Amino acid sequence: MQTYLECVPCFLRQALDASRMVTDDVEVHERVVRDTLGLVEKMPFDHSPPAMGQKIHQMLREASGNPDPYSEVKASSNSFALELYPSLKQRVNAAEDRFATAVLLAIAGNIIDFGCKTRIEDDEVHQAVESALAPGEVKSNNGQIDVLREAIERSESILYLADNAGEIVFDRLLLEEMPIDRTTMVVRGSPVINDATLEDAERAGLTSVIKVIDNGSDVPGTILETCSESFKEKFRQSDLIIAKGQGNYETLNSEAGNIFFLLKVKCPVIARDIGCEVGRALVCRNQLVDW
Amino acid sequence: MQTYLECVPCFLRQALDASRMVTDDVEVHERVVRDTLGLVEKMPFDHSPPAMGQKIHQMLREASGNPDPYSEVKASSNSFALELYPSLKQRVNAAEDRFATAVLLAIAGNIIDFGCKTRIEDDEVHQAVESALAPGEVKSNNGQIDVLREAIERSESILYLADNAGEIVFDRLLLEEMPIDRTTMVVRGSPVINDATLEDAERAGLTSVIKVIDNGSDVPGTILETCSESFKEKFRQSDLIIAKGQGNYETLNSEAGNIFFLLKVKCPVIARDIGCEVGRALVCRNQLVDW
């Protein structure tokens, strides 16, 4: 997805919010905001918004001297999600359609996104779970969930591109309904915002459930040119890509491949790009389905 | 008032909103947004926000080739306010305290501000009138309204710094409760956003009621260094300044003088600077009351 002019004020708001979250040093806040202004001024708007997210958070790590400013936030999200896991698993066990329920719960977990907000209340997560499981939501995504179900059944090799810490515990519910031996989970190569890394996947217990690799990149999304050769090869060779979250939608929607996006739509620009309303728990495919 | 870091994303939003309002040319939108990024990057943040507003709207007029892009908006606001005038005058005539009622109606008119929004619905103006006249509002400003009333009685020469087209018709209600022969109304020197100019004051019939001069500046506020010598002299010689709107508060709050601000607080940064809630219809004084 291209960067729209509406993304510009949002980049600045994100840079300010994130710098305030990461440090109390007002000089760092001003430096990050000013540097972001300079970067966005020269940014090619055919690049996707996470390309700017990468740069803003690189600056923030450098200016604050903290290589993983969201470390505590991520640990806390993982703990919270792990507490929820048993009750969520019961919801899957009790469901008429286990797979559809697990898909919608995995999407609900995508509410834990510190790229959009600097604070996520526990109640918001609970609400996301309940609204994702409401009968209307199940029905509205039903067609695409069935297409995804069939794609999984037909695929020999599946990549599951994770998004955020905490959310990965919700992903586990879905991975447990999938052919886990044919599936690899992918996390970011190094810390950016609250996106899950290998360390977060280990802490959340995912590495004992499924094979987890990293993509070698610090983009809050998946820009292939920034990823490791081994990841890119795996990406091209996979029969099916399941990509979580807005960042992966923004960066992969125009890529070739058999890609399904599972996301909670939190931003009006992305909602308009997709053609849906903000707040939707959505299953959708990339523009270039034929490859 | 200084520029706060929260103003930065808002400058970009305003630049984009205003450019879309002024022209359909997407190249102009992008150019104005990019140029604003460059200007804000280098802006000294001890300058007030309207200093940036001036530059953004200068760029916009240049890029669009339109010296008065809000001309129609201003004419329409004036017409709408002139239609309301007779019923508002009745409210003043029926009021127990004519002056206080006129003050609060003048503040209600400050809702007609296209610096904060690109669209003002008629209903918002009606609501601003009703909420300004609610008993709570009258009471909450009562002390300051009485101080203003006494200041007017004591003053030989009064400057009334207007803000927006349309709003100036609401100002007329207050000016008619004041010693009009000792009062001069001041408008902007040339078009910026929907701020009132001499032409707007003429169209709204103000020039037949009171002496109206312009300040020689295109700042959406009153930055004295940008104003004409004759205005500055008048400003320094006046016993009392009544300044309407956020832009005048932002630019004059740290100036010396006997200044009263009458404004509808529409921005959270200004609300925090003043120490009140967004939405308030407020009478307040400058920081440097002794001069």
Chai-1 contact restraints between the chains, C-beta under 6 A:
chainA,res_idxA,chainB,res_idxB,connection_type,confidence,min_distance_angstrom,max_distance_angstrom,comment,restraint_id
A,L5,B,L16,contact,1.0,0.0,6.0,A-B,restraint_1
A,L5,B,H29,contact,1.0,0.0,6.0,A-B,restraint_2
A,L5,B,V33,contact,1.0,0.0,6.0,A-B,restraint_3
A,V8,B,L12,contact,1.0,0.0,6.0,A-B,restraint_4
A,V8,B,V33,contact,1.0,0.0,6.0,A-B,restraint_5
A,P9,B,P9,contact,1.0,0.0,6.0,A-B,restraint_6
A,P9,B,L12,contact,1.0,0.0,6.0,A-B,restraint_7
A,P9,B,R13,contact,1.0,0.0,6.0,A-B,restraint_8
A,L12,B,V8,contact,1.0,0.0,6.0,A-B,restraint_9
A,L12,B,P9,contact,1.0,0.0,6.0,A-B,restraint_10
A,L12,B,L12,contact,1.0,0.0,6.0,A-B,restraint_11
A,R13,B,P9,contact,1.0,0.0,6.0,A-B,restraint_12
A,L16,B,L5,contact,1.0,0.0,6.0,A-B,restraint_13
A,H29,B,L5,contact,1.0,0.0,6.0,A-B,restraint_14
A,V33,B,L5,contact,1.0,0.0,6.0,A-B,restraint_15
A,V33,B,V8,contact,1.0,0.0,6.0,A-B,restraint_16
A,R34,B,E41,contact,1.0,0.0,6.0,A-B,restraint_17
A,L37,B,L37,contact,1.0,0.0,6.0,A-B,restraint_18
A,L37,B,V40,contact,1.0,0.0,6.0,A-B,restraint_19
A,L37,B,E41,contact,1.0,0.0,6.0,A-B,restraint_20
A,G38,B,E41,contact,1.0,0.0,6.0,A-B,restraint_21
A,V40,B,L37,contact,1.0,0.0,6.0,A-B,restraint_22
A,E41,B,R34,contact,1.0,0.0,6.0,A-B,restraint_23
A,E41,B,L37,contact,1.0,0.0,6.0,A-B,restraint_24
A,E41,B,G38,contact,1.0,0.0,6.0,A-B,restraint_25
